[in-house]
Amino acid sequence: MNFKTSRKEALEVLENYVEKEIINYNSKRNFDFGPSNRENVSCLSPYIAHRLITEYEVTKKVLSKHPYQKVEKYIQEIFWRVYWKGWLELRPKVWSDFVEDLKKIEENENYQKAINAQTNIECFNDWVQELKENNYLHNHTRMWFASIWIFTLNLPWHKGAEFFMKYLLDGDAASNTLSWRWVAGLQTKGKHYVAQAWNISKFTNNKYQKIELNEIALSLTDTRDYKLETLEISKEDIGSDTLLFFENDLNIESLKLKKYQNIFCILISNEDRKIKLDEKVINFKKKIIDDQTKRFPGIQVLNEKLFEELAEKTKNFDIIYPSIGENLSFLKKIKKKKNLDYNFLVREEDEFCWQFSNKGYFNFKSNIPKIIQKVI
């Protein structure tokens, strides 16, 4: 698979899918035909995860070509990413607990076999290799993978979520962490996802047969209960003439921004990341940032060390809100260390959507028509 690295190319992928393939999405979306045949899904997630194109932009394009009733399922899938992000914003301790839990887990022999494609489950081994080679997996396959990891291989879900974050081009804190929790039965307590051999065979066009899985597993449990918190994001105009943004929200042209004397994009290196990324993922991020600097020549790219140097001289920043996850955790650390003052710029569309993330996805889904009317 060859993912593009510019906004122009991402828009072309979107246009092509909407014009030629989306009409078959409902009937074919669950099939994984392998990395050389992805026409049945849009493969837009690496661009959306970095907001080369936004969820709202995709929805608008789709609805400009097709009536809502024909593409409702596809739009619902696009909004999962928005929902997950909002859910985590309202329960930020889920992310911090996940990161802390990772530190306590031993990487034993079974874990090493799993990440090196040395299990006795052929399909799982193939998916490990595919993930490492292509930095992408079909969404249905991600569910099978997570279920096998947790319930058949009996490995900690945290390490599986970390493994995905390391290799996926579209990995983000909310979608990845919460999807793994959902498969495990922790996100919706008692409701877990157990992969079935017949299902894998059917939706891989019978590529895999006689798969031996634990198909009667029980949900995982966790005594921690995450209460709904008030969304608190610092949004007070401090008159800054310097704008910061991170690589997970690159679409600054869709924001109403004032004129800034200085604009910086921050890309944290593996040295300062809590979850280390595959070199190909880091390089993908560098290339899409490079596209951003070509579209907006005044942007300067900083790593964490250069940003700390900047923070010695400049104390006030406007920052495009990076959401709960690696970037926000880094920012909070530097704020405390350098005594910074910043004002977050939050997309109005996000804030409107996140109010519906207070419950399960069914509640959010029922409000998608209202969201479309309001923000699209």
DRENGUFI-887365 format. One record per residue (C-alpha): residue number from 1; chain; x, y, z. Coordinates in steps of 0.05 Angstrom, whole numbers, plus 32768, in hexadecimal, padded with zeros to 4 digits. Example, Ala and Ser with C-alpha at 12.3 -4.5 7.8 and 13.67 -1.06 7.14 Angstrom:
PT / 1 / A / 80F6 / 7FA6 / 809C
PT / 2 / A / 8111 / 7FEB / 808F
END
This chain:
PT / 1 / A / 8000 / 8000 / 8000
PT / 2 / A / 8018 / 8046 / 7FF0
PT / 3 / A / 7FF9 / 807E / 8018
PT / 4 / A / 8000 / 80C5 / 7FFD
PT / 5 / A / 8020 / 80FC / 8025
PT / 6 / A / 8000 / 813C / 800C
PT / 7 / A / 7FBD / 815C / 8017
PT / 8 / A / 7FB2 / 8161 / 7FCC
PT / 9 / A / 7FBD / 8117 / 7FC4
PT / 10 / A / 7F91 / 8106 / 8000
PT / 11 / A / 7F58 / 812F / 7FE1
PT / 12 / A / 7F62 / 8108 / 7FA0
PT / 13 / A / 7F5B / 80C6 / 7FC6
PT / 14 / A / 7F1B / 80E0 / 7FE6
PT / 15 / A / 7EFF / 80F8 / 7FA4
PT / 16 / A / 7F0E / 80B6 / 7F81
PT / 17 / A / 7EEE / 808D / 7FB9
PT / 18 / A / 7EAF / 80B8 / 7FBC
PT / 19 / A / 7EA7 / 80B7 / 7F70
PT / 20 / A / 7EB5 / 806D / 7F64
PT / 21 / A / 7EB4 / 8040 / 7FA1
PT / 22 / A / 7E8B / 805A / 7FDB
PT / 23 / A / 7E4A / 803F / 7FBF
PT / 24 / A / 7E62 / 7FF8 / 7FCE
PT / 25 / A / 7E79 / 8008 / 8014
PT / 26 / A / 7E3E / 7FEA / 803A
PT / 27 / A / 7E44 / 7FA6 / 8018
PT / 28 / A / 7E8F / 7F9F / 8014
PT / 29 / A / 7EAD / 7FC7 / 804E
PT / 30 / A / 7EB7 / 7F8B / 807C
PT / 31 / A / 7EE0 / 7F63 / 8049
PT / 32 / A / 7F2C / 7F64 / 804F
PT / 33 / A / 7F46 / 7F51 / 800A
PT / 34 / A / 7F8E / 7F60 / 801D
PT / 35 / A / 7FBC / 7F9C / 8017
PT / 36 / A / 7FBD / 7F9A / 7FCB
PT / 37 / A / 7F71 / 7FA1 / 7FC5
PT / 38 / A / 7F54 / 7FD8 / 7FF0
PT / 39 / A / 7F20 / 7FF5 / 7FC0
PT / 40 / A / 7EE7 / 7FE0 / 7FEF
PT / 41 / A / 7EFE / 8012 / 8025
PT / 42 / A / 7F14 / 805A / 801F
PT / 43 / A / 7F59 / 8054 / 8042
PT / 44 / A / 7F52 / 809D / 8057
PT / 45 / A / 7F61 / 8092 / 80A0
PT / 46 / A / 7FAC / 80A5 / 809D
PT / 47 / A / 7F98 / 80E8 / 8080
PT / 48 / A / 7F5E / 80F3 / 80B0
PT / 49 / A / 7F88 / 80DF / 80ED
PT / 50 / A / 7FB8 / 8118 / 80DC
PT / 51 / A / 7F80 / 8144 / 80C2
PT / 52 / A / 7F9F / 814E / 807E
PT / 53 / A / 7F55 / 814A / 8070
PT / 54 / A / 7F22 / 814E / 80A9
PT / 55 / A / 7EE7 / 8120 / 80BA
PT / 56 / A / 7EB9 / 815A / 80AA
PT / 57 / A / 7ED9 / 8167 / 8067
PT / 58 / A / 7ED0 / 811D / 8054
PT / 59 / A / 7E87 / 811D / 806A
PT / 60 / A / 7E79 / 815C / 8042
PT / 61 / A / 7E99 / 813F / 8003
PT / 62 / A / 7E72 / 80FE / 800A
PT / 63 / A / 7E2F / 8121 / 8015
PT / 64 / A / 7E3C / 814E / 7FD9
PT / 65 / A / 7E3B / 8110 / 7FAD
PT / 66 / A / 7E0B / 80E0 / 7FD0
PT / 67 / A / 7DCB / 80E4 / 7FFA
PT / 68 / A / 7DD5 / 80D7 / 8044
PT / 69 / A / 7DAB / 8098 / 8043
PT / 70 / A / 7DDA / 8078 / 8011
PT / 71 / A / 7E1A / 8087 / 8036
PT / 72 / A / 7E01 / 8088 / 807E
PT / 73 / A / 7E2D / 804D / 8094
PT / 74 / A / 7E6C / 806B / 8077
PT / 75 / A / 7E5F / 80AE / 8099
PT / 76 / A / 7E52 / 808B / 80DB
PT / 77 / A / 7E96 / 8069 / 80D5
PT / 78 / A / 7EB9 / 80AB / 80C6
PT / 79 / A / 7E9A / 80C9 / 8105
PT / 80 / A / 7EB4 / 8090 / 8131
PT / 81 / A / 7EF7 / 80B4 / 8133
PT / 82 / A / 7ED5 / 80F5 / 814A
PT / 83 / A / 7EAC / 80CF / 817E
PT / 84 / A / 7EE8 / 80AB / 819B
PT / 85 / A / 7F0F / 80EC / 81A0
PT / 86 / A / 7ED5 / 810E / 81C5
PT / 87 / A / 7ECC / 80D2 / 81F3
PT / 88 / A / 7F15 / 80D5 / 8208
PT / 89 / A / 7F12 / 8121 / 8211
PT / 90 / A / 7EDB / 8116 / 8244
PT / 91 / A / 7F02 / 80DE / 8267
PT / 92 / A / 7F4C / 80F1 / 8260
PT / 93 / A / 7F64 / 80C3 / 8298
PT / 94 / A / 7F58 / 8087 / 826A
PT / 95 / A / 7F94 / 809D / 8241
PT / 96 / A / 7FC2 / 80AD / 827B
PT / 97 / A / 7FB0 / 806B / 829D
PT / 98 / A / 7FBE / 8045 / 825C
PT / 99 / A / 8003 / 8064 / 8256
PT / 100 / A / 8013 / 8056 / 829F
PT / 101 / A / 7FFA / 800E / 829B
PT / 102 / A / 8028 / 8001 / 8260
PT / 103 / A / 8065 / 800F / 828B
PT / 104 / A / 8053 / 7FD5 / 82B9
PT / 105 / A / 8049 / 7F9F / 8284
PT / 106 / A / 8080 / 7F6D / 8276
PT / 107 / A / 808F / 7F5C / 822D
PT / 108 / A / 8092 / 7F10 / 8235
PT / 109 / A / 80A0 / 7ED9 / 8203
PT / 110 / A / 8058 / 7ED4 / 81EB
PT / 111 / A / 8058 / 7F1E / 81DD
PT / 112 / A / 8099 / 7F18 / 81B5
PT / 113 / A / 807C / 7EDF / 818C
PT / 114 / A / 803E / 7F08 / 817D
PT / 115 / A / 8061 / 7F47 / 8165
PT / 116 / A / 8092 / 7F1E / 813C
PT / 117 / A / 805B / 7EF6 / 8118
PT / 118 / A / 8070 / 7EB4 / 813A
PT / 119 / A / 802D / 7E9D / 8155
PT / 120 / A / 8009 / 7E5E / 813D
PT / 121 / A / 7FD1 / 7E88 / 811E
PT / 122 / A / 7FE0 / 7E93 / 80D4
PT / 123 / A / 7FB1 / 7ECE / 80C9
PT / 124 / A / 7FCB / 7EF3 / 8106
PT / 125 / A / 8013 / 7EEA / 80F0
PT / 126 / A / 8001 / 7F04 / 80AB
PT / 127 / A / 7FE0 / 7F42 / 80C9
PT / 128 / A / 801D / 7F50 / 80F4
PT / 129 / A / 8049 / 7F50 / 80B6
PT / 130 / A / 8016 / 7F79 / 808F
PT / 131 / A / 8013 / 7FAD / 80C6
PT / 132 / A / 805E / 7FB3 / 80C9
PT / 133 / A / 8065 / 7FB7 / 807D
PT / 134 / A / 802B / 7FE4 / 806C
PT / 135 / A / 801D / 8009 / 80AE
PT / 136 / A / 7FD3 / 7FFC / 80A2
PT / 137 / A / 7F9F / 7FC6 / 80AF
PT / 138 / A / 7F57 / 7FC0 / 8098
PT / 139 / A / 7F28 / 7FD6 / 80D0
PT / 140 / A / 7F05 / 7F92 / 80D5
PT / 141 / A / 7F4A / 7F70 / 80D9
PT / 142 / A / 7F5D / 7F9F / 8112
PT / 143 / A / 7F22 / 7F84 / 813A
PT / 144 / A / 7F35 / 7F3B / 812C
PT / 145 / A / 7F7E / 7F4B / 813D
PT / 146 / A / 7F6D / 7F6C / 817F
PT / 147 / A / 7F3D / 7F33 / 8192
PT / 148 / A / 7F71 / 7EFD / 8183
PT / 149 / A / 7FA6 / 7F25 / 81A8
PT / 150 / A / 7F7B / 7F2C / 81E7
PT / 151 / A / 7F51 / 7EEC / 81EA
PT / 152 / A / 7F79 / 7EB7 / 81C5
PT / 153 / A / 7FC1 / 7ECC / 81D1
PT / 154 / A / 7FAF / 7EE8 / 8216
PT / 155 / A / 7FDA / 7F25 / 820F
PT / 156 / A / 7FCD / 7F69 / 8232
PT / 157 / A / 7FA1 / 7F95 / 8207
PT / 158 / A / 7FCE / 7FD1 / 8219
PT / 159 / A / 8008 / 7FB1 / 81F4
PT / 160 / A / 7FDD / 7FA4 / 81B7
PT / 161 / A / 7FC6 / 7FEC / 81B6
PT / 162 / A / 800F / 8002 / 81BC
PT / 163 / A / 8022 / 7FD4 / 8183
PT / 164 / A / 7FED / 7FF2 / 8156
PT / 165 / A / 8001 / 8039 / 8169
PT / 166 / A / 8048 / 8029 / 8158
PT / 167 / A / 803A / 8011 / 8111
PT / 168 / A / 7FF8 / 8030 / 80F9
PT / 169 / A / 7FFB / 806E / 80CE
PT / 170 / A / 7FB6 / 8081 / 80E7
PT / 171 / A / 7FC2 / 8072 / 8131
PT / 172 / A / 7FA6 / 80A5 / 8161
PT / 173 / A / 7F9E / 80A3 / 81AD
PT / 174 / A / 7F53 / 80A2 / 81AE
PT / 175 / A / 7F3F / 8074 / 8174
PT / 176 / A / 7F76 / 8041 / 8182
PT / 177 / A / 7F73 / 803E / 81CE
PT / 178 / A / 7F28 / 803D / 81D3
PT / 179 / A / 7F1E / 800B / 819B
PT / 180 / A / 7F4C / 7FDA / 81BF
PT / 181 / A / 7F26 / 7FE6 / 81FF
PT / 182 / A / 7EE5 / 7FD9 / 81DA
PT / 183 / A / 7EFD / 7F96 / 81BF
PT / 184 / A / 7F14 / 7F83 / 8205
PT / 185 / A / 7ED0 / 7F92 / 8223
PT / 186 / A / 7EE9 / 7FCD / 824D
PT / 187 / A / 7ECC / 8007 / 8224
PT / 188 / A / 7E85 / 7FEE / 8227
PT / 189 / A / 7E89 / 7FC3 / 8265
PT / 190 / A / 7E79 / 7F7A / 8257
PT / 191 / A / 7E72 / 7F85 / 820C
PT / 192 / A / 7EB0 / 7F69 / 81EA
PT / 193 / A / 7EC2 / 7F52 / 81A4
PT / 194 / A / 7ED7 / 7F0A / 819A
PT / 195 / A / 7EF2 / 7EF8 / 8155
PT / 196 / A / 7ED2 / 7EBA / 8135
PT / 197 / A / 7EF6 / 7E8C / 8104
PT / 198 / A / 7EBB / 7E8A / 80D4
PT / 199 / A / 7EB8 / 7ED6 / 80D2
PT / 200 / A / 7F02 / 7EDD / 80C2
PT / 201 / A / 7EFC / 7EA8 / 808B
PT / 202 / A / 7EBE / 7EC9 / 806C
PT / 203 / A / 7ED9 / 7F10 / 806C
PT / 204 / A / 7F1E / 7EFD / 8052
PT / 205 / A / 7EFE / 7ED9 / 8017
PT / 206 / A / 7F0F / 7E95 / 8037
PT / 207 / A / 7F59 / 7EA5 / 8038
PT / 208 / A / 7F5F / 7E88 / 807E
PT / 209 / A / 7F41 / 7E45 / 8093
PT / 210 / A / 7F41 / 7E1B / 80D3
PT / 211 / A / 7F55 / 7E54 / 8100
PT / 212 / A / 7F58 / 7E3F / 8149
PT / 213 / A / 7F41 / 7E78 / 8176
PT / 214 / A / 7F24 / 7E81 / 81BB
PT / 215 / A / 7EDD / 7E92 / 81A7
PT / 216 / A / 7EBD / 7E8D / 81EC
PT / 217 / A / 7EE7 / 7EC1 / 8211
PT / 218 / A / 7ECA / 7EEE / 8246
PT / 219 / A / 7ED3 / 7F3A / 8249
PT / 220 / A / 7F0E / 7F57 / 826D
PT / 221 / A / 7EFF / 7F7E / 82AC
PT / 222 / A / 7F1D / 7FBC / 82CC
PT / 223 / A / 7F08 / 7FD7 / 8310
PT / 224 / A / 7F16 / 801F / 82FA
PT / 225 / A / 7ED9 / 8047 / 82E8
PT / 226 / A / 7EE3 / 8085 / 82BE
PT / 227 / A / 7EB1 / 80BB / 82CE
PT / 228 / A / 7E9D / 80F1 / 829D
PT / 229 / A / 7EC7 / 8130 / 82A5
PT / 230 / A / 7EB9 / 8177 / 8290
PT / 231 / A / 7EDB / 818A / 8250
PT / 232 / A / 7F10 / 81BC / 8266
PT / 233 / A / 7F3A / 81DA / 822F
PT / 234 / A / 7F60 / 821B / 8239
PT / 235 / A / 7F41 / 824C / 8207
PT / 236 / A / 7F52 / 8293 / 821D
PT / 237 / A / 7F6F / 82C3 / 81E9
PT / 238 / A / 7FB3 / 82D6 / 8204
PT / 239 / A / 7FC7 / 8301 / 81C8
PT / 240 / A / 7FFC / 82D2 / 81B0
PT / 241 / A / 801D / 82DE / 816C
PT / 242 / A / 8038 / 8296 / 8169
PT / 243 / A / 800F / 8259 / 8152
PT / 244 / A / 8021 / 8211 / 8161
PT / 245 / A / 8002 / 81D2 / 8145
PT / 246 / A / 8014 / 8188 / 8145
PT / 247 / A / 8015 / 8154 / 810E
PT / 248 / A / 7FD1 / 8137 / 8121
PT / 249 / A / 7FAC / 8176 / 810A
PT / 250 / A / 7FCE / 8191 / 80CC
PT / 251 / A / 7F91 / 81AF / 80A9
PT / 252 / A / 7F9B / 81F6 / 80C1
PT / 253 / A / 7F7B / 8212 / 8082
PT / 254 / A / 7F37 / 81FB / 809C
PT / 255 / A / 7F3E / 8225 / 80DB
PT / 256 / A / 7F2E / 826F / 80E2
PT / 257 / A / 7F72 / 8289 / 80F9
PT / 258 / A / 7F8C / 82CE / 8105
PT / 259 / A / 7FCE / 82E3 / 80E7
PT / 260 / A / 800B / 82C9 / 810E
PT / 261 / A / 8053 / 82E1 / 810C
PT / 262 / A / 806B / 829A / 8119
PT / 263 / A / 804D / 8256 / 810A
PT / 264 / A / 806C / 8215 / 8123
PT / 265 / A / 805B / 81CC / 8118
PT / 266 / A / 8074 / 819C / 814D
PT / 267 / A / 8087 / 8154 / 813F
PT / 268 / A / 809D / 812E / 817D
PT / 269 / A / 80D5 / 80FD / 8171
PT / 270 / A / 80D5 / 80B6 / 818D
PT / 271 / A / 8105 / 80CC / 81C2
PT / 272 / A / 80CE / 80F3 / 81E5
PT / 273 / A / 8092 / 80C7 / 81D4
PT / 274 / A / 8071 / 809A / 8207
PT / 275 / A / 805F / 806A / 81CF
PT / 276 / A / 8098 / 8062 / 819C
PT / 277 / A / 8084 / 8063 / 8153
PT / 278 / A / 809E / 803B / 8118
PT / 279 / A / 80D0 / 8062 / 80EE
PT / 280 / A / 80A1 / 805E / 80B2
PT / 281 / A / 806A / 807F / 80DB
PT / 282 / A / 8098 / 80B7 / 80F0
PT / 283 / A / 80AE / 80C0 / 80A7
PT / 284 / A / 8065 / 80C3 / 8091
PT / 285 / A / 8059 / 80FA / 80C3
PT / 286 / A / 8097 / 8120 / 80AB
PT / 287 / A / 8080 / 811C / 8063
PT / 288 / A / 8039 / 8135 / 8070
PT / 289 / A / 8056 / 816E / 809A
PT / 290 / A / 8084 / 817E / 8060
PT / 291 / A / 8046 / 8184 / 8034
PT / 292 / A / 802A / 81B5 / 8067
PT / 293 / A / 8068 / 81E0 / 8065
PT / 294 / A / 8064 / 81E3 / 8019
PT / 295 / A / 801C / 81FB / 801D
PT / 296 / A / 802D / 822D / 8053
PT / 297 / A / 8076 / 8241 / 804A
PT / 298 / A / 807A / 8268 / 808B
PT / 299 / A / 8073 / 822A / 80B7
PT / 300 / A / 80B0 / 8212 / 80DE
PT / 301 / A / 80B5 / 81CA / 80F6
PT / 302 / A / 80CE / 81BC / 813C
PT / 303 / A / 80E0 / 817E / 8162
PT / 304 / A / 80D8 / 817C / 81AE
PT / 305 / A / 811E / 8197 / 81BC
PT / 306 / A / 8115 / 81D3 / 818D
PT / 307 / A / 80D1 / 81E1 / 81AC
PT / 308 / A / 80F0 / 81E2 / 81F1
PT / 309 / A / 8123 / 8214 / 81D9
PT / 310 / A / 80EA / 823F / 81BC
PT / 311 / A / 80C5 / 8239 / 81FE
PT / 312 / A / 8100 / 825A / 8221
PT / 313 / A / 80F3 / 829A / 81FA
PT / 314 / A / 80A9 / 8297 / 81E9
PT / 315 / A / 8078 / 8289 / 8221
PT / 316 / A / 8035 / 8297 / 81FF
PT / 317 / A / 8018 / 826B / 81C8
PT / 318 / A / 7FD8 / 825F / 81A2
PT / 319 / A / 7FD4 / 8214 / 8196
PT / 320 / A / 7FA6 / 81EB / 8169
PT / 321 / A / 7F8A / 81BB / 819C
PT / 322 / A / 7FAD / 8177 / 8193
PT / 323 / A / 7F7A / 814E / 81BC
PT / 324 / A / 7F89 / 811B / 81F3
PT / 325 / A / 7FC5 / 80F1 / 81E2
PT / 326 / A / 8010 / 80F4 / 81D6
PT / 327 / A / 8013 / 813D / 81BD
PT / 328 / A / 7FE9 / 815A / 81F5
PT / 329 / A / 800F / 8133 / 822A
PT / 330 / A / 8050 / 814F / 820E
PT / 331 / A / 8034 / 8195 / 820D
PT / 332 / A / 801D / 8192 / 8256
PT / 333 / A / 8062 / 817A / 826A
PT / 334 / A / 8084 / 81B5 / 8247
PT / 335 / A / 8051 / 81E6 / 8262
PT / 336 / A / 8062 / 81D1 / 82A9
PT / 337 / A / 80AD / 81D0 / 829C
PT / 338 / A / 80B0 / 8213 / 8278
PT / 339 / A / 8075 / 8237 / 8299
PT / 340 / A / 8051 / 8242 / 8257
PT / 341 / A / 800E / 8265 / 824B
PT / 342 / A / 7FE5 / 824E / 8210
PT / 343 / A / 7FA1 / 8255 / 81F0
PT / 344 / A / 7F83 / 8218 / 81CD
PT / 345 / A / 7F61 / 8221 / 818A
PT / 346 / A / 7F2B / 81EB / 8186
PT / 347 / A / 7F03 / 81DA / 8148
PT / 348 / A / 7EBB / 81EF / 8151
PT / 349 / A / 7EA5 / 81AF / 812E
PT / 350 / A / 7ECB / 8184 / 8161
PT / 351 / A / 7EAE / 81A7 / 819D
PT / 352 / A / 7E67 / 81A1 / 8181
PT / 353 / A / 7E71 / 8156 / 8174
PT / 354 / A / 7E94 / 8146 / 81B6
PT / 355 / A / 7E56 / 8159 / 81DE
PT / 356 / A / 7E36 / 8119 / 81C2
PT / 357 / A / 7E71 / 80EE / 81D8
PT / 358 / A / 7E59 / 80EC / 8220
PT / 359 / A / 7E38 / 80A8 / 8216
PT / 360 / A / 7E3F / 806D / 81E7
PT / 361 / A / 7E45 / 8072 / 819B
PT / 362 / A / 7DFB / 8063 / 8191
PT / 363 / A / 7DEB / 80A7 / 81B1
PT / 364 / A / 7E20 / 80C9 / 8186
PT / 365 / A / 7E08 / 80A6 / 8147
PT / 366 / A / 7DC0 / 80BD / 8153
PT / 367 / A / 7DDA / 8105 / 8153
PT / 368 / A / 7E01 / 8100 / 8111
PT / 369 / A / 7DC8 / 8120 / 80E9
PT / 370 / A / 7DC9 / 815A / 811A
PT / 371 / A / 7E15 / 815F / 8115
PT / 372 / A / 7E11 / 8160 / 80C9
PT / 373 / A / 7DDD / 8196 / 80CA
PT / 374 / A / 7E06 / 81C0 / 80FA
PT / 375 / A / 7E4E / 81B8 / 80E2
PT / 376 / A / 7E4C / 819D / 809B
END
